[in-house]
Amino acid sequence: MRVRKHAWVVLTITALAFIAIGIFRNEAAVVLRKATMICMECIGLG
């Protein structure tokens, strides 16, 4: 039980660190741009 608690905490901290790194590297804008292009291609505009 104790190992599972520690694993959850470690995974949460790791996930938050990767999210912060992505935000600082402006990756959110890149992901949004790519998602927009995919959606435009799906409806036949791109």
C-alpha distance matrix in Angstrom:
0.0 3.8 5.5 5.3 6.6 9.0 10.0 10.9 12.9 14.6 15.6 16.9 18.9 20.2 21.4 23.1 24.8 26.1 27.4 29.1 30.7 32.0 33.4 35.2 36.6 38.0 36.1 35.9 39.7 39.7 37.2 39.2 42.5 41.2 39.9 43.2 45.1 43.2 43.9 47.5 47.8 46.3 49.0 51.7 52.5 51.4
3.8 0.0 3.8 5.4 5.2 6.4 8.7 10.1 10.9 12.5 14.4 15.6 16.9 18.5 20.2 21.5 22.9 24.7 26.1 27.4 28.9 30.6 32.0 33.4 35.0 36.6 35.1 35.0 38.8 39.0 36.8 38.9 42.1 41.1 40.0 43.3 45.2 43.5 44.3 47.9 48.3 47.1 49.8 52.4 52.9 51.6
5.5 3.8 0.0 3.8 5.4 5.2 6.0 8.6 10.0 10.5 12.1 14.2 15.4 16.3 18.1 20.0 21.0 22.4 24.2 25.7 26.9 28.5 30.2 31.6 32.9 34.6 32.9 33.1 36.9 36.7 34.5 36.9 39.9 38.7 37.8 41.3 43.0 41.2 42.3 45.8 46.1 44.9 47.8 50.2 50.8 49.3
5.3 5.4 3.8 0.0 3.8 5.4 5.0 6.1 8.7 9.8 10.4 12.2 14.3 15.2 16.3 18.3 19.9 21.0 22.4 24.3 25.7 26.9 28.5 30.3 31.5 32.9 31.0 30.9 34.7 34.6 32.2 34.3 37.5 36.2 35.1 38.5 40.3 38.4 39.3 42.9 43.2 41.9 44.6 47.2 47.9 46.6
6.6 5.2 5.4 3.8 0.0 3.8 5.5 5.2 6.4 8.7 10.0 10.7 12.5 14.3 15.5 16.7 18.5 20.2 21.3 22.8 24.6 26.0 27.2 28.9 30.5 31.9 30.4 30.1 33.9 34.2 31.9 33.9 37.2 36.3 35.1 38.4 40.4 38.9 39.5 43.1 43.7 42.5 45.1 47.7 48.1 46.9
9.0 6.4 5.2 5.4 3.8 0.0 3.8 5.4 5.1 6.1 8.6 9.9 10.6 12.2 14.2 15.4 16.5 18.4 20.0 21.1 22.6 24.4 25.8 27.1 28.7 30.4 29.0 29.2 33.0 33.1 31.2 33.4 36.5 35.7 34.9 38.2 40.1 38.7 39.7 43.1 43.7 42.8 45.5 47.9 48.2 46.7
10.0 8.7 6.0 5.0 5.5 3.8 0.0 3.8 5.5 5.1 6.1 8.5 9.9 10.4 12.1 14.2 15.3 16.5 18.2 19.9 21.0 22.5 24.3 25.8 26.9 28.6 26.8 27.1 30.8 30.7 28.6 31.0 34.0 32.9 32.1 35.5 37.2 35.7 36.8 40.2 40.6 39.7 42.5 44.8 45.3 43.7
10.9 10.1 8.6 6.1 5.2 5.4 3.8 0.0 3.8 5.5 5.2 6.1 8.6 9.9 10.5 12.2 14.2 15.4 16.4 18.3 20.0 21.1 22.5 24.4 25.8 27.0 25.3 25.1 28.9 29.0 26.7 28.8 32.0 31.1 30.0 33.3 35.3 33.8 34.6 38.1 38.7 37.6 40.3 42.8 43.2 41.8
12.9 10.9 10.0 8.7 6.4 5.1 5.5 3.8 0.0 3.8 5.5 5.1 6.2 8.5 9.9 10.6 12.3 14.3 15.4 16.5 18.4 20.0 21.1 22.6 24.4 25.9 24.6 24.5 28.3 28.8 26.9 28.9 32.1 31.6 30.7 33.9 36.0 34.8 35.7 39.0 39.8 39.1 41.6 44.1 44.1 42.7
14.6 12.5 10.5 9.8 8.7 6.1 5.1 5.5 3.8 0.0 3.8 5.5 5.2 6.1 8.6 10.0 10.5 12.4 14.3 15.4 16.5 18.4 20.1 21.2 22.6 24.5 23.1 23.6 27.3 27.4 25.7 28.1 31.1 30.3 29.9 33.2 35.0 33.9 35.1 38.3 38.9 38.4 41.2 43.4 43.4 41.6
15.6 14.4 12.1 10.4 10.0 8.6 6.1 5.2 5.5 3.8 0.0 3.8 5.5 5.0 6.1 8.6 9.8 10.6 12.2 14.2 15.3 16.5 18.4 20.0 21.1 22.6 20.8 21.0 24.8 24.7 22.7 25.1 28.1 27.2 26.5 29.9 31.7 30.4 31.6 34.9 35.4 34.8 37.5 39.8 39.9 38.3
16.9 15.6 14.2 12.2 10.7 9.9 8.5 6.1 5.1 5.5 3.8 0.0 3.8 5.4 5.1 6.2 8.6 10.0 10.6 12.3 14.3 15.4 16.5 18.4 20.0 21.2 19.7 19.5 23.3 23.7 21.8 23.8 27.0 26.5 25.6 28.8 30.9 29.9 30.7 34.0 34.9 34.2 36.7 39.1 39.1 37.6
18.9 16.9 15.4 14.3 12.5 10.6 9.9 8.6 6.2 5.2 5.5 3.8 0.0 3.8 5.5 5.1 6.1 8.7 9.9 10.5 12.3 14.3 15.3 16.5 18.4 20.0 19.1 19.3 23.0 23.6 22.2 24.3 27.3 27.1 26.7 29.7 31.8 31.1 32.2 35.2 36.2 35.9 38.4 40.6 40.2 38.6
20.2 18.5 16.3 15.2 14.3 12.2 10.4 9.9 8.5 6.1 5.0 5.4 3.8 0.0 3.8 5.5 5.1 6.3 8.7 9.9 10.6 12.4 14.3 15.5 16.6 18.5 17.1 17.9 21.5 21.5 20.2 22.7 25.5 24.9 24.8 28.0 29.7 29.0 30.4 33.4 34.1 34.0 36.7 38.6 38.4 36.4
21.4 20.2 18.1 16.3 15.5 14.2 12.1 10.5 9.9 8.6 6.1 5.1 5.5 3.8 0.0 3.8 5.4 5.2 6.2 8.6 9.9 10.6 12.4 14.4 15.4 16.6 14.9 15.1 18.8 19.0 17.2 19.6 22.5 22.0 21.5 24.7 26.6 25.8 27.0 30.1 30.9 30.6 33.2 35.3 35.1 33.4
23.1 21.5 20.0 18.3 16.7 15.4 14.2 12.2 10.6 10.0 8.6 6.2 5.1 5.5 3.8 0.0 3.8 5.5 5.0 6.1 8.6 9.8 10.5 12.3 14.2 15.3 14.4 14.3 18.0 18.8 17.5 19.4 22.5 22.6 22.2 25.0 27.2 26.8 27.8 30.7 31.9 31.8 34.1 36.3 35.6 34.0
24.8 22.9 21.0 19.9 18.5 16.5 15.3 14.2 12.3 10.5 9.8 8.6 6.1 5.1 5.4 3.8 0.0 3.8 5.4 5.1 6.2 8.6 9.9 10.6 12.3 14.3 13.7 14.6 18.0 18.5 17.8 20.1 22.7 22.8 23.1 25.9 27.7 27.6 29.0 31.6 32.7 33.0 35.4 37.2 36.5 34.5
26.1 24.7 22.4 21.0 20.2 18.4 16.5 15.4 14.3 12.4 10.6 10.0 8.7 6.3 5.2 5.5 3.8 0.0 3.8 5.4 5.0 6.2 8.6 9.9 10.5 12.3 10.9 12.1 15.5 15.5 14.6 17.3 19.7 19.4 19.8 22.8 24.4 24.2 25.8 28.4 29.3 29.6 32.2 33.9 33.2 31.2
27.4 26.1 24.2 22.4 21.3 20.0 18.2 16.4 15.4 14.3 12.2 10.6 9.9 8.7 6.2 5.0 5.4 3.8 0.0 3.8 5.5 5.1 6.2 8.7 9.9 10.6 9.4 9.5 13.2 13.8 12.7 14.8 17.6 17.9 17.8 20.5 22.6 22.5 23.7 26.3 27.6 27.9 30.2 32.1 31.2 29.5
29.1 27.4 25.7 24.3 22.8 21.1 19.9 18.3 16.5 15.4 14.2 12.3 10.5 9.9 8.6 6.1 5.1 5.4 3.8 0.0 3.8 5.4 5.1 6.2 8.6 9.9 10.1 10.5 13.7 14.9 14.7 16.5 19.0 19.8 20.2 22.5 24.5 25.0 26.2 28.5 30.0 30.6 32.7 34.4 33.2 31.4
30.7 28.9 26.9 25.7 24.6 22.6 21.0 20.0 18.4 16.5 15.3 14.3 12.3 10.6 9.9 8.6 6.2 5.0 5.5 3.8 0.0 3.8 5.5 5.2 6.2 8.7 8.6 10.5 13.3 13.6 14.0 16.4 18.3 18.8 19.9 22.3 23.8 24.3 26.0 28.1 29.3 30.2 32.5 33.9 32.7 30.5
32.0 30.6 28.5 26.9 26.0 24.4 22.5 21.1 20.0 18.4 16.5 15.4 14.3 12.4 10.6 9.8 8.6 6.2 5.1 5.4 3.8 0.0 3.8 5.5 5.1 6.2 5.1 6.9 9.8 10.0 10.2 12.6 14.6 15.1 16.1 18.5 20.0 20.6 22.3 24.3 25.5 26.5 28.8 30.1 28.9 26.7
33.4 32.0 30.2 28.5 27.2 25.8 24.3 22.5 21.1 20.1 18.4 16.5 15.3 14.3 12.4 10.5 9.9 8.6 6.2 5.1 5.5 3.8 0.0 3.8 5.4 5.1 6.0 6.2 8.9 10.5 11.0 12.4 14.6 15.9 16.6 18.5 20.5 21.5 22.6 24.5 26.2 27.2 29.1 30.6 29.0 27.1
35.2 33.4 31.6 30.3 28.9 27.1 25.8 24.4 22.6 21.2 20.0 18.4 16.5 15.5 14.4 12.3 10.6 9.9 8.7 6.2 5.2 5.5 3.8 0.0 3.8 5.4 7.7 9.2 10.9 12.2 13.6 15.1 16.7 18.2 19.5 21.1 22.7 24.1 25.5 27.1 28.7 30.0 31.9 33.1 31.3 29.2
36.6 35.0 32.9 31.5 30.5 28.7 26.9 25.8 24.4 22.6 21.1 20.0 18.4 16.6 15.4 14.2 12.3 10.5 9.9 8.6 6.2 5.1 5.4 3.8 0.0 3.8 5.5 8.3 9.5 9.7 11.6 13.7 14.6 15.7 17.6 19.3 20.5 21.9 23.7 25.1 26.4 28.0 30.0 30.9 29.2 26.7
38.0 36.6 34.6 32.9 31.9 30.4 28.6 27.0 25.9 24.5 22.6 21.2 20.0 18.5 16.6 15.3 14.3 12.3 10.6 9.9 8.7 6.2 5.1 5.4 3.8 0.0 3.8 5.5 5.9 7.1 9.2 10.5 11.5 13.2 14.9 16.2 17.6 19.3 20.8 22.0 23.7 25.3 27.1 28.0 26.1 23.9
36.1 35.1 32.9 31.0 30.4 29.0 26.8 25.3 24.6 23.1 20.8 19.7 19.1 17.1 14.9 14.4 13.7 10.9 9.4 10.1 8.6 5.1 6.0 7.7 5.5 3.8 0.0 3.8 5.4 5.0 6.2 8.6 9.8 10.6 12.2 14.2 15.5 16.6 18.4 20.0 21.3 22.6 24.8 25.8 24.3 22.0
35.9 35.0 33.1 30.9 30.1 29.2 27.1 25.1 24.5 23.6 21.0 19.5 19.3 17.9 15.1 14.3 14.6 12.1 9.5 10.5 10.5 6.9 6.2 9.2 8.3 5.5 3.8 0.0 3.8 5.4 5.2 6.1 8.6 10.0 10.5 12.2 14.3 15.4 16.5 18.3 20.1 21.1 22.9 24.3 22.8 21.1
39.7 38.8 36.9 34.7 33.9 33.0 30.8 28.9 28.3 27.3 24.8 23.3 23.0 21.5 18.8 18.0 18.0 15.5 13.2 13.7 13.3 9.8 8.9 10.9 9.5 5.9 5.4 3.8 0.0 3.8 5.5 5.1 6.1 8.6 9.8 10.5 12.4 14.3 15.3 16.4 18.4 20.0 21.4 22.5 20.5 18.7
39.7 39.0 36.7 34.6 34.2 33.1 30.7 29.0 28.8 27.4 24.7 23.7 23.6 21.5 19.0 18.8 18.5 15.5 13.8 14.9 13.6 10.0 10.5 12.2 9.7 7.1 5.0 5.4 3.8 0.0 3.8 5.5 5.1 6.2 8.6 9.9 10.7 12.4 14.3 15.4 16.7 18.5 20.5 21.2 19.5 17.1
37.2 36.8 34.5 32.2 31.9 31.2 28.6 26.7 26.9 25.7 22.7 21.8 22.2 20.2 17.2 17.5 17.8 14.6 12.7 14.7 14.0 10.2 11.0 13.6 11.6 9.2 6.2 5.2 5.5 3.8 0.0 3.8 5.5 5.2 6.1 8.5 9.9 10.6 12.3 14.2 15.4 16.5 18.7 20.0 18.8 16.8
39.2 38.9 36.9 34.3 33.9 33.4 31.0 28.8 28.9 28.1 25.1 23.8 24.3 22.7 19.6 19.4 20.1 17.3 14.8 16.5 16.4 12.6 12.4 15.1 13.7 10.5 8.6 6.1 5.1 5.5 3.8 0.0 3.8 5.5 5.1 6.1 8.6 9.9 10.5 12.2 14.3 15.3 16.8 18.3 16.8 15.3
42.5 42.1 39.9 37.5 37.2 36.5 34.0 32.0 32.1 31.1 28.1 27.0 27.3 25.5 22.5 22.5 22.7 19.7 17.6 19.0 18.3 14.6 14.6 16.7 14.6 11.5 9.8 8.6 6.1 5.1 5.5 3.8 0.0 3.8 5.5 5.2 6.3 8.8 10.0 10.6 12.5 14.4 15.8 16.5 14.6 12.6
41.2 41.1 38.7 36.2 36.3 35.7 32.9 31.1 31.6 30.3 27.2 26.5 27.1 24.9 22.0 22.6 22.8 19.4 17.9 19.8 18.8 15.1 15.9 18.2 15.7 13.2 10.6 10.0 8.6 6.2 5.2 5.5 3.8 0.0 3.8 5.4 5.1 6.2 8.7 9.9 10.6 12.4 14.6 15.3 14.1 11.8
39.9 40.0 37.8 35.1 35.1 34.9 32.1 30.0 30.7 29.9 26.5 25.6 26.7 24.8 21.5 22.2 23.1 19.8 17.8 20.2 19.9 16.1 16.6 19.5 17.6 14.9 12.2 10.5 9.8 8.6 6.1 5.1 5.5 3.8 0.0 3.8 5.4 5.1 6.2 8.6 9.9 10.6 12.7 14.2 13.5 12.1
43.2 43.3 41.3 38.5 38.4 38.2 35.5 33.3 33.9 33.2 29.9 28.8 29.7 28.0 24.7 25.0 25.9 22.8 20.5 22.5 22.3 18.5 18.5 21.1 19.3 16.2 14.2 12.2 10.5 9.9 8.5 6.1 5.2 5.4 3.8 0.0 3.8 5.5 5.1 6.1 8.6 9.9 10.9 12.3 10.8 9.7
45.1 45.2 43.0 40.3 40.4 40.1 37.2 35.3 36.0 35.0 31.7 30.9 31.8 29.7 26.6 27.2 27.7 24.4 22.6 24.5 23.8 20.0 20.5 22.7 20.5 17.6 15.5 14.3 12.4 10.7 9.9 8.6 6.3 5.1 5.4 3.8 0.0 3.8 5.4 5.1 6.2 8.6 10.2 10.4 9.0 6.9
43.2 43.5 41.2 38.4 38.9 38.7 35.7 33.8 34.8 33.9 30.4 29.9 31.1 29.0 25.8 26.8 27.6 24.2 22.5 25.0 24.3 20.6 21.5 24.1 21.9 19.3 16.6 15.4 14.3 12.4 10.6 9.9 8.8 6.2 5.1 5.5 3.8 0.0 3.8 5.5 5.1 6.2 8.9 9.8 9.9 8.2
43.9 44.3 42.3 39.3 39.5 39.7 36.8 34.6 35.7 35.1 31.6 30.7 32.2 30.4 27.0 27.8 29.0 25.8 23.7 26.2 26.0 22.3 22.6 25.5 23.7 20.8 18.4 16.5 15.3 14.3 12.3 10.5 10.0 8.7 6.2 5.1 5.4 3.8 0.0 3.8 5.4 5.0 6.5 8.6 8.7 8.5
47.5 47.9 45.8 42.9 43.1 43.1 40.2 38.1 39.0 38.3 34.9 34.0 35.2 33.4 30.1 30.7 31.6 28.4 26.3 28.5 28.1 24.3 24.5 27.1 25.1 22.0 20.0 18.3 16.4 15.4 14.2 12.2 10.6 9.9 8.6 6.1 5.1 5.5 3.8 0.0 3.8 5.4 5.5 6.2 5.1 5.2
47.8 48.3 46.1 43.2 43.7 43.7 40.6 38.7 39.8 38.9 35.4 34.9 36.2 34.1 30.9 31.9 32.7 29.3 27.6 30.0 29.3 25.5 26.2 28.7 26.4 23.7 21.3 20.1 18.4 16.7 15.4 14.3 12.5 10.6 9.9 8.6 6.2 5.1 5.4 3.8 0.0 3.8 5.5 4.9 5.6 4.6
46.3 47.1 44.9 41.9 42.5 42.8 39.7 37.6 39.1 38.4 34.8 34.2 35.9 34.0 30.6 31.8 33.0 29.6 27.9 30.6 30.2 26.5 27.2 30.0 28.0 25.3 22.6 21.1 20.0 18.5 16.5 15.3 14.4 12.4 10.6 9.9 8.6 6.2 5.0 5.4 3.8 0.0 3.8 5.5 7.7 8.1
49.0 49.8 47.8 44.6 45.1 45.5 42.5 40.3 41.6 41.2 37.5 36.7 38.4 36.7 33.2 34.1 35.4 32.2 30.2 32.7 32.5 28.8 29.1 31.9 30.0 27.1 24.8 22.9 21.4 20.5 18.7 16.8 15.8 14.6 12.7 10.9 10.2 8.9 6.5 5.5 5.5 3.8 0.0 3.8 5.9 8.1
51.7 52.4 50.2 47.2 47.7 47.9 44.8 42.8 44.1 43.4 39.8 39.1 40.6 38.6 35.3 36.3 37.2 33.9 32.1 34.4 33.9 30.1 30.6 33.1 30.9 28.0 25.8 24.3 22.5 21.2 20.0 18.3 16.5 15.3 14.2 12.3 10.4 9.8 8.6 6.2 4.9 5.5 3.8 0.0 3.8 5.8
52.5 52.9 50.8 47.9 48.1 48.2 45.3 43.2 44.1 43.4 39.9 39.1 40.2 38.4 35.1 35.6 36.5 33.2 31.2 33.2 32.7 28.9 29.0 31.3 29.2 26.1 24.3 22.8 20.5 19.5 18.8 16.8 14.6 14.1 13.5 10.8 9.0 9.9 8.7 5.1 5.6 7.7 5.9 3.8 0.0 3.8
51.4 51.6 49.3 46.6 46.9 46.7 43.7 41.8 42.7 41.6 38.3 37.6 38.6 36.4 33.4 34.0 34.5 31.2 29.5 31.4 30.5 26.7 27.1 29.2 26.7 23.9 22.0 21.1 18.7 17.1 16.8 15.3 12.6 11.8 12.1 9.7 6.9 8.2 8.5 5.2 4.6 8.1 8.1 5.8 3.8 0.0
